[in-house]
Amino acid sequence: MSQDVARAPALAFPTLSRATKSTGGARKRRNWLDNVVRRCGGPCAVLTTSYFKWYLTMPVSRNRVNPAATPSSGTAGAGRRYGGVDSQERQRQRKDKLVEAALIVFGQQGYHHSTVRDVCKQAQLTSRYFYESFDGMKALFREVYNQVNRELMQRTIVALAACQPEPDLLAEAALRAFLQYIGEDPLRARMALVDALSIDQEMSGLVEKASEDFAQLLASFMQQLFPRLEETGLNVAILSMGLVGANIRVATQWVNERCHTPQETVLRNLLSLFQAASAHARRLHDALPAAPN
């Protein structure tokens, strides 16, 4: 376990802690979600049990700083302080400005039509400061993509944590969080859903890894809801990847049409895929003979 995870505060889910004091429902939901997390190991590394609780209660950094990469104060090489800020902190702030600028530039112009000069102009920094943090535009795009993916994963987990453990409700909560995130900034979504697949093989691999993480999260919920599903002949991994792939494909088309179709219409149609899969899984699962004691 990393140092940061070890230091993670043992906090309850923020949306459930108050209810837990007065009813057993929230406590039951929280325990159920813990079981999901224990199943969600492997590729979806951010969802280990200890880190999960910290992840839910950790705010998205306004400066987009990875806490694990933040040097402790007072370390050697901090440099001179200006206005109470040391050189390492100033560099982090410049990097954050570049990432925030890149979100705008990539969203408006697309990655392939953007340059270092464009990003620096938007960030109001010189190219010297660009190259102190990134070795090129691909490295900057990876940073931006990872940040967008992290924010989306966090929103999805928070939405699921607040939901009753019913398949249709869980699917709607996750899909609504996804579509709302896209609708807030379609240009940002276009960067993540369209541009990310057109850069190089390494970036495509990163996109595939992100899809696998969401599929692993979905598979963990399916296994918790239908613990004997594999006995029916259905493959949880294939089902999860198929549903996530359909979700991404529909969302990409929605972004390409500039979100013209009402969000609720997109949600209702995507949800129907999850509902159909859930209903079929439940029929097969319920038809299984009773498990031996």
N, C-alpha and C positions, 0 to 999 in steps of 0.2 A: 504494500500500500504506500502511495506516495506521501511525502510530507504534507502536501496541501490537503489531501483527503483525510489524513490523520488529524489535521487541525480543523477539519470541517465541523461547524457547530452542530450539535445534535438537536436540531429544531424540527418541530412538526410541520406537516404541510401547511402553508399559510392559509389556504382557503378552508381547512378543516379543523384547525386547532381549537377554535372557539366552540364549534359544535361538539367536539369530542368531550368537552367537560360536562355537557348536559345530556347527551344521548349516546347510545351504543352504535348507532348507524355509521357515524363518521369513523369511529374507531374500527369497526368491522371493515369499512371500505379501505381504510388505511392499511390494515393488516393484509387484506386481499391484494392491494397494490404492491405491498412488500413482496408477496409471493411472485407476482409478475416480474418484479425486478430481479429476483434471484434466478429466474429462468433466463433473463435477458443478459447473458454474459457473452463471451466471445467477441464477435465483431463490434457489437454495440458497447464499447468499453466505457462510455460515459455513464452507463446505467448500472454500474455495480451498486450494491445495496448502500454502502456508506456514502458514496459520492452522490447518489440519487437525491438524498434528502438535502445535501448541501447545494446541489444543482438547482433544486426547486426554490430554495430560499435565497439564492445568490442573485442579486440584481444584475441585469446586463450592464456592463461597465459603460458609462457615458463616453469614456475615452477609448473604449474598445481595447482594453489592455488584458492580456492573458495573465491572470494572477500568478500562475506557476512560473511565468517568465519575469516576474517583477523582482528586481534585486532588493535585498533588505537595505534599509536606510543605514547610512554610516559606513558603507563598504568602501574599500579602497578604490581609487580611480573615479570617485564621484565628481571631481572637478570643482571649479569655482561655482559659488552660488550667486545667482542674480535674482533679486526680489524674493529670496527665500527658497528658490528652486535650484537644485543641483543640475549638472550637465546631463546626467542620465535621465532625469525626469523631463528635462527640456527635449531630449531626443525622443522620448516616448510620446510627448505631446506633438512633436512634429510628425512622427509616424502616424499618429491618430488622425491628424489633419489630412495627411496624404490619403489614408484609407477612406475617410469621409468624402474627400474630393473625388476619389476614384469612383465611389458609388454614384455620384452625380454624373461624372464624365462618361463612364461606361454605360450608364443607363440612357443617357441622351444621345451618344454617338456610336455606341457599340465598341467592343474591345478592339476590333480590327481597324477602326478609324480613329483611335485615340493614341496620343503620344505622351511621352514624359512631359513635354512642354505644356500640353493641355492640362494634365493633372497638376503640375506645379503652379500654373496660372490660377487654377481653381482654388488651390490650397494657399496661394499667396506665399509660396516658398520657392527658392532657387533649386536648380537641378542638383546642386551640391548636397542639399539636404535629402533629396530623393535617394541618391546613391549611398547615403550613410545607413539607410534602412532596407533598401531593396536593390538587387542586382539587375533588375530589369522589369519590364511591364508584366511578364508572366508571373514573376514572384509577387508583384502587387496584386494581380488578379487572384492568385491563390489565396492571399490574405483576405481579400474582400469576400471571396466565395465562402471561405471557412467561417467568416463572421456572419454572413447571411444564413448559412446552414445552421450555425450554432443558435442564432436567435430563433429560427423556425423550430428547431428541436426543443428549445426551452419552452416556447409557447405551446407546443403540442403536449409536452409533458404536464405543464401546469393545467391545461384544459382537461386532460385525462384524469389528473389527480382530483379534480373537483367533481368528477362524474360518478354516478352510480354504476356498479359493475354489470351493466346490461349491454349486450352487443350493439344494438341499434343506437343507444345513447352514446356509447363510447365512440362509435364511428362518426356520428354527427358532430360530436365535440371536436374530434381531431380534424375532420374535414372543414368545419367552420373556421377553426384556428388557421388552417392552411390557406383557405381562400381569402380570409380577412387580411392575412399577411400579404398576399399577392395584391389584393385590391388597394391596400394602403399606398403602394408604390409599384405600379406595373413595370416601370422602367428597371427598377431593382430586380424584379422577378424575371424580366426578360434577360438580364445579364446572367442570372443563375440558371435559368431553364434553357436558354437558347445559345448564348455566346459561349458558355462553359463547355459545350460539346464540340465547339468548332476551333479549338485552340491547338491542342496537341494530344498525344496519347496519354501523357502523364496527367493532364487535366481531366481527360475523359475517365481515367481510372479513379480520380478523386470523386467525380460525379457518381460513378458506379458504387463507390464505397459509401457515399451518402445515402444512396437508394437502399443499399444493403442494411444500413443502420436502421432506417425507418421500417424496412421489411422485418428486421429482427425484433423491433419493438412490437410490431403488429403480431408476429408469430408468438411472442411471449404472452400477449393477451389472449390469443386464440387457444393456446395450450392451457391457460388457466381457466378459461371459460368452458372448454371442451377437452378435459384431460385425457380422454380415450379416443380422440379423433383419429389418430394414426391407425387404430384398429379397424376403422371403416374403410381403409384404403386410400383416404385422402392424405396428401402430403402437405403439411403445414407450411414448409418453406416455399414450395411452389405456389400455393395459394396466396401467401403473403406477398411474394415478389410480383405475382400477377396483379394483385389489387393495387399495390403501390405503383406499378408500371402504368396501369390504366389511369390512376390518379394523376400522375405526372404528365401523361399524354394529353389528357383533357385540359389540365391546367396550362400546358404549353400552348394549346390551340386557343384557349381563352386569352392568354397574353398576346398572341399573335393578332387576335382581332381587337386588341386594345380594350379588353374586358367589356365589350359591347353587350354581351348577354348578361342579364341580371344575375347577380351573385347567387340569389336564392334558387334560381333555375339551375345553375351549374351544381349547386349543393344538392338539390333534390335528385338530380340525375346520377351524380356520383354516389350518393347515399344508396340509391336503388341497387347498385352493384354490390355494395357491402351487405345490404339487407338480404339480397338473394343468396349470396354466399353463406351468410350466417344462418338463414332459414334452412338451407340444404344441409349444412353441417349439423344443425340441431336435430333435424329429422333422422339423419344417419346415426348420430350419437345416441339419441334417445331409443333407437331401435336395437341397440346392442344388448346382448344378454347381461344380466346382472353380474357384476364382478364377484369372484369368489372372495369370501371373507378371509 
